[in-house]
Amino acid sequence: MSAADRLLEAWYRGHPALALLRPLEWLYRHVVQGKRARFLAGEGDIYRAPVPVLVVGNVTVGGTGKTPLILFLIEHCRARGLRVGVVSRGYGATPPSLPWRVRAEQPAAQAGDEPLLIVQRTDVPLMIDPDRSRAVRALLAEEPLDLILCDDGLQHYRLARDLELVLIDAARGLGNRRCLPAGPLREPAERLQAVDAVLYNGAEADRADGYAFQLQPSALVNLAGGERVALEHFPAGQAVHAVAGIGNPQRFFNTLEALNWRPVPHPFADHAQYDLAQLSFEPSLPLLMTEKDAVKCRAFAAADWWYLAVDAVPTQAFVDWLDAELTRLIPGSS
């Protein structure tokens, strides 16, 4: 287990040594609370876009299902006739310049794995830049849009926002509820009281303080040929090498087990880069990975490599709330 994995386990399961990090936590809280206070006071260089901005973000470190929810929001808003664009930090991307427009044919190393996945799935206009404000300006200069979705960026206070959605892993929650580095929180837990909606990934039903959504497997897609088949392509009991380089790999392995397959887990760091040697496992079995990993592996994929397509399925109560907010922000949309 890596040092990062041990720290993550300590945050969510507890460890007495974390008490030694509380002075650093106090300093971190002081900094992030100061940033938010200046934002609320309107201090500094804050950009307000001429169209509504909806931020989808985290208060915790690690994966919470942002990308599938972004995909849902894109399709839902398009169904209402809205022209949607996306901005992202582009974590791990190495574009020639910034801001950078992501295109479906670009390599993942240049575009970033999550932005490339989103563009390949939806063909949405998407701009990456650690400076989200600059990314929004560049995107609006190229495209007539009605709405901007900001992938992550809850703590990017140089960009004004009209709605804030925060995602939480329902199984892990907020861990020990402490801020970095003594816990997994990017901002204090009280921050949740100021956002517009909280969504719990994996919750069975809506809660008093938030909405539920599930990640629903929909198909198997072959990396080499692009063939899309039903989940029944693999019979119950099928053993597979399971690769996940995401914020919470265990969630992917649990999903495969729930589909009655027998995964041999191969967890990697979030946003990991791969080569053929890393993914040459024994014994010889089909290899199954996340869609986020697949965008980095198509160029050298073997014939029996697949990814599991998943869709975010929120409750009707969230959809109704979202529609009401979109109508308020963009009069005439329906």
C-alpha positions as CSV (number, residue, x, y, z in Angstrom):
1,M,0.0,0.0,0.0
2,S,1.4,3.4,-1.0
3,A,1.8,6.3,1.4
4,A,-1.1,8.1,-0.3
5,D,-3.3,5.0,0.2
6,R,-2.4,4.7,3.8
7,L,-3.2,8.4,4.4
8,L,-6.6,8.0,2.6
9,E,-7.4,4.9,4.8
10,A,-6.5,6.9,7.9
11,W,-8.8,9.8,6.9
12,Y,-11.8,7.5,6.5
13,R,-11.1,4.8,9.2
14,G,-9.2,6.9,11.7
15,H,-5.6,6.8,13.1
16,P,-4.2,8.5,16.2
17,A,-1.2,9.8,14.3
18,L,-3.5,12.2,12.4
19,A,-3.6,14.4,15.6
20,L,0.0,15.4,14.8
21,L,-1.2,17.1,11.6
22,R,-3.8,19.4,13.3
23,P,-1.5,22.4,13.4
24,L,-1.1,22.2,9.7
25,E,-4.9,21.6,9.4
26,W,-5.5,24.8,11.3
27,L,-3.2,26.7,8.9
28,Y,-4.9,25.2,5.9
29,R,-8.4,26.1,7.2
30,H,-7.3,29.6,7.8
31,V,-6.1,30.0,4.2
32,V,-9.2,28.5,2.5
33,Q,-11.6,30.3,4.8
34,G,-9.8,33.5,4.0
35,K,-10.1,32.9,0.2
36,R,-13.8,32.3,0.5
37,A,-14.3,35.4,2.7
38,R,-12.6,37.6,0.1
39,F,-14.7,36.0,-2.6
40,L,-17.9,36.7,-0.7
41,A,-16.8,40.3,-0.1
42,G,-16.2,40.8,-3.8
43,E,-12.5,41.3,-3.3
44,G,-9.9,40.5,-6.0
45,D,-10.1,39.6,-9.7
46,I,-13.5,37.8,-9.9
47,Y,-14.9,37.1,-13.4
48,R,-18.6,36.9,-13.9
49,A,-19.5,35.3,-17.2
50,P,-22.4,36.8,-19.3
51,V,-24.1,33.3,-19.2
52,P,-24.9,31.2,-16.1
53,V,-22.1,29.1,-14.6
54,L,-22.9,25.8,-12.9
55,V,-20.0,24.4,-10.8
56,V,-19.9,20.6,-10.1
57,G,-17.3,20.0,-7.4
58,N,-16.2,18.3,-4.2
59,V,-15.4,19.2,-0.7
60,T,-13.5,15.9,-0.3
61,V,-10.3,14.6,-1.9
62,G,-10.9,11.7,-4.3
63,G,-13.5,10.5,-6.8
64,T,-17.2,11.1,-6.2
65,G,-18.6,10.6,-9.7
66,K,-18.2,14.1,-11.2
67,T,-17.6,13.0,-14.7
68,P,-20.7,10.8,-15.1
69,L,-22.8,13.6,-13.6
70,I,-21.3,16.2,-16.0
71,L,-22.3,13.9,-18.8
72,F,-25.9,13.7,-17.5
73,L,-26.1,17.4,-17.1
74,I,-24.8,18.0,-20.7
75,E,-27.5,15.7,-22.2
76,H,-30.2,16.9,-19.9
77,C,-29.6,20.6,-20.7
78,R,-29.3,19.8,-24.4
79,A,-32.7,18.1,-24.3
80,R,-34.1,21.4,-23.0
81,G,-32.6,23.1,-26.1
82,L,-29.7,24.7,-24.3
83,R,-26.2,25.2,-25.8
84,V,-23.8,23.9,-23.2
85,G,-20.1,24.3,-22.8
86,V,-17.7,22.8,-20.3
87,V,-14.5,24.2,-18.7
88,S,-12.0,22.0,-16.7
89,R,-8.7,22.4,-15.1
90,G,-7.4,19.5,-17.2
91,Y,-5.5,17.8,-14.5
92,G,-2.4,16.0,-15.9
93,A,-2.9,17.5,-19.4
94,T,0.1,18.9,-21.3
95,P,-1.3,21.1,-24.0
96,P,0.9,23.3,-26.2
97,S,-0.7,26.4,-24.9
98,L,-3.5,27.6,-22.5
99,P,-6.4,27.9,-22.7
100,W,-6.7,24.7,-24.8
101,R,-9.8,23.5,-26.8
102,V,-10.1,19.8,-26.4
103,R,-10.9,17.8,-29.5
104,A,-11.9,14.1,-29.7
105,E,-8.9,13.1,-31.8
106,Q,-6.3,14.5,-29.4
107,P,-4.2,12.2,-27.2
108,A,-5.1,12.0,-23.5
109,A,-1.7,13.2,-22.5
110,Q,-2.4,16.5,-24.2
111,A,-6.0,16.9,-23.4
112,G,-6.4,15.2,-20.0
113,D,-8.3,12.0,-19.5
114,E,-11.5,13.3,-18.1
115,P,-11.9,16.2,-20.5
116,L,-11.1,13.9,-23.4
117,L,-13.7,11.4,-22.2
118,I,-16.4,14.1,-22.0
119,V,-15.6,15.3,-25.5
120,Q,-15.5,11.9,-27.1
121,R,-18.8,10.9,-25.5
122,T,-20.7,14.2,-26.2
123,D,-18.8,16.4,-28.6
124,V,-19.4,19.3,-26.2
125,P,-17.3,22.4,-26.6
126,L,-14.7,22.1,-23.8
127,M,-11.8,24.3,-22.8
128,I,-9.1,23.4,-20.3
129,D,-7.1,25.8,-18.2
130,P,-6.2,25.9,-14.5
131,D,-7.5,29.5,-14.7
132,R,-11.2,28.6,-15.1
133,S,-12.1,32.3,-15.7
134,R,-9.7,32.4,-18.7
135,A,-11.1,29.1,-20.0
136,V,-14.7,30.5,-19.9
137,R,-13.7,33.7,-21.7
138,A,-11.9,31.6,-24.4
139,L,-14.8,29.3,-24.8
140,L,-17.4,32.1,-25.1
141,A,-15.2,33.7,-27.7
142,E,-15.5,30.6,-29.9
143,E,-19.0,29.4,-29.2
144,P,-22.5,30.9,-28.6
145,L,-23.5,29.3,-25.4
146,D,-26.4,29.5,-23.0
147,L,-24.7,27.7,-20.0
148,I,-21.2,26.8,-18.8
149,L,-20.6,23.7,-16.7
150,C,-17.4,24.0,-14.6
151,D,-16.0,20.5,-14.0
152,D,-14.6,20.8,-10.4
153,G,-13.6,24.3,-9.4
154,L,-15.7,24.7,-6.3
155,Q,-12.7,26.3,-4.6
156,H,-11.7,28.3,-7.7
157,Y,-13.0,31.6,-6.4
158,R,-11.8,33.7,-9.3
159,L,-14.8,32.5,-11.2
160,A,-18.3,33.7,-10.1
161,R,-21.0,31.0,-10.2
162,D,-24.7,30.8,-10.3
163,L,-25.2,27.3,-9.0
164,E,-22.9,25.0,-6.9
165,L,-23.5,21.3,-6.9
166,V,-21.3,19.2,-4.5
167,L,-20.9,15.5,-4.8
168,I,-20.2,13.2,-1.9
169,D,-19.5,9.4,-1.9
170,A,-22.4,8.1,0.1
171,A,-20.4,5.1,1.5
172,R,-17.4,7.1,2.6
173,G,-19.1,10.4,3.6
174,L,-16.8,13.1,4.9
175,G,-14.4,10.7,6.6
176,N,-13.2,12.2,9.9
177,R,-14.6,15.6,8.9
178,R,-11.2,17.3,9.2
179,C,-9.5,19.4,6.6
180,L,-6.2,18.6,4.8
181,P,-3.8,17.2,5.7
182,A,-5.5,15.8,8.9
183,G,-8.5,14.7,6.9
184,P,-10.0,14.6,3.4
185,L,-11.8,17.9,3.3
186,R,-10.8,20.6,0.9
187,E,-13.0,23.1,2.8
188,P,-14.7,22.8,6.3
189,A,-17.8,20.7,6.4
190,E,-19.9,23.9,7.1
191,R,-19.3,24.8,3.4
192,L,-22.0,22.4,2.5
193,Q,-24.6,24.7,4.1
194,A,-23.8,27.4,1.5
195,V,-24.0,25.3,-1.7
196,D,-27.2,25.0,-3.8
197,A,-27.4,21.2,-3.8
198,V,-25.6,18.2,-2.4
199,L,-25.7,14.8,-4.3
200,Y,-24.8,11.5,-2.7
201,N,-23.2,9.0,-5.1
202,G,-24.5,5.6,-4.3
203,A,-27.3,6.6,-1.9
204,E,-30.5,4.5,-2.2
205,A,-32.8,7.5,-1.7
206,D,-32.8,11.2,-1.2
207,R,-31.8,12.5,2.2
208,A,-32.9,15.5,4.2
209,D,-29.7,17.3,3.2
210,G,-29.3,16.1,-0.4
211,Y,-30.3,14.1,-3.4
212,A,-29.3,10.6,-4.4
213,F,-27.8,9.4,-7.6
214,Q,-26.5,6.0,-8.8
215,L,-23.8,5.1,-11.3
216,Q,-25.6,2.6,-13.6
217,P,-23.6,0.3,-15.8
218,S,-25.0,0.4,-19.3
219,A,-22.8,-1.5,-21.7
220,L,-19.4,-3.0,-22.4
221,V,-17.3,-1.3,-25.1
222,N,-14.3,-2.8,-26.8
223,L,-11.3,-0.6,-26.9
224,A,-9.7,-2.0,-30.1
225,G,-12.8,-2.1,-32.3
226,G,-15.3,0.2,-30.6
227,E,-17.9,-2.6,-30.5
228,R,-20.7,-1.9,-27.9
229,V,-22.3,-5.0,-26.4
230,A,-24.8,-5.8,-23.6
231,L,-23.5,-6.5,-20.1
232,E,-24.6,-10.1,-20.6
233,H,-21.6,-10.5,-23.0
234,F,-19.8,-11.6,-19.9
235,P,-21.6,-14.5,-18.1
236,A,-22.0,-14.6,-14.4
237,G,-18.8,-15.7,-12.8
238,Q,-16.6,-14.4,-15.5
239,A,-13.1,-13.6,-14.2
240,V,-11.6,-10.4,-15.5
241,H,-8.5,-8.3,-14.9
242,A,-10.0,-5.0,-13.5
243,V,-8.0,-1.8,-14.0
244,A,-9.0,1.4,-12.3
245,G,-7.0,4.6,-12.1
246,I,-9.7,6.8,-10.5
247,G,-10.2,8.6,-7.2
248,N,-11.8,5.5,-5.6
249,P,-10.8,2.3,-7.4
250,Q,-12.7,0.1,-5.0
251,R,-16.0,1.5,-6.2
252,F,-15.3,0.2,-9.6
253,F,-14.3,-3.3,-8.3
254,N,-17.4,-3.3,-6.2
255,T,-19.5,-2.5,-9.3
256,L,-18.0,-5.5,-11.2
257,E,-18.7,-7.8,-8.2
258,A,-22.3,-6.5,-8.1
259,L,-22.6,-7.6,-11.8
260,N,-21.6,-11.1,-10.7
261,W,-18.2,-11.1,-12.3
262,R,-15.0,-12.0,-10.5
263,P,-12.6,-9.1,-10.8
264,V,-8.8,-9.5,-10.3
265,P,-8.3,-5.9,-9.0
266,H,-5.4,-3.7,-10.3
267,P,-5.8,-0.3,-8.7
268,F,-3.7,2.6,-10.0
269,A,-3.3,6.2,-9.0
270,D,-5.9,8.7,-10.1
271,H,-5.1,9.9,-13.7
272,A,-2.4,7.2,-14.1
273,Q,-0.7,7.0,-17.4
274,Y,-0.3,3.4,-18.9
275,D,1.7,1.4,-21.3
276,L,1.3,-2.1,-22.6
277,A,3.8,-3.6,-20.2
278,Q,1.9,-2.3,-17.2
279,L,-1.3,-4.0,-18.3
280,S,0.1,-7.3,-19.4
281,F,-1.3,-9.5,-16.6
282,E,-1.3,-13.2,-16.0
283,P,-3.3,-15.4,-16.3
284,S,-4.8,-14.5,-19.6
285,L,-8.2,-13.0,-19.0
286,P,-10.3,-10.3,-20.5
287,L,-9.3,-6.9,-19.3
288,L,-12.0,-4.5,-18.1
289,M,-11.3,-0.9,-17.2
290,T,-13.1,2.4,-16.5
291,E,-14.0,4.7,-19.5
292,K,-11.6,7.3,-18.0
293,D,-8.7,4.8,-18.2
294,A,-9.8,3.6,-21.7
295,V,-9.2,7.0,-23.4
296,K,-5.5,6.5,-22.5
297,C,-5.2,2.9,-23.7
298,R,-6.9,2.7,-27.1
299,A,-3.7,3.1,-29.1
300,F,-2.2,-0.1,-27.8
301,A,-5.3,-2.1,-26.7
302,A,-5.6,-5.8,-27.3
303,A,-8.6,-7.5,-28.7
304,D,-10.1,-8.6,-25.4
305,W,-9.8,-5.2,-23.6
306,W,-13.1,-3.5,-22.7
307,Y,-14.4,-0.6,-20.7
308,L,-17.6,-0.4,-18.6
309,A,-19.8,2.4,-19.7
310,V,-21.7,3.9,-16.8
311,D,-24.4,6.6,-16.6
312,A,-25.4,8.8,-13.7
313,V,-29.0,8.3,-12.7
314,P,-30.2,11.0,-10.3
315,T,-33.6,10.9,-8.6
316,Q,-36.6,12.6,-10.1
317,A,-36.6,15.1,-7.2
318,F,-33.1,16.3,-8.3
319,V,-34.2,16.6,-11.9
320,D,-37.3,18.6,-10.9
321,W,-35.1,20.9,-8.8
322,L,-32.6,21.3,-11.7
323,D,-35.3,22.1,-14.2
324,A,-36.7,24.8,-11.9
325,E,-33.2,26.4,-11.4
326,L,-32.5,26.3,-15.2
327,T,-35.8,28.0,-15.9
328,R,-35.0,30.7,-13.3
329,L,-31.5,31.3,-14.7
330,I,-32.4,31.1,-18.4
331,P,-35.9,32.4,-18.9
332,G,-37.7,30.8,-21.8
333,S,-35.8,27.5,-21.5
334,S,-37.9,24.4,-21.0
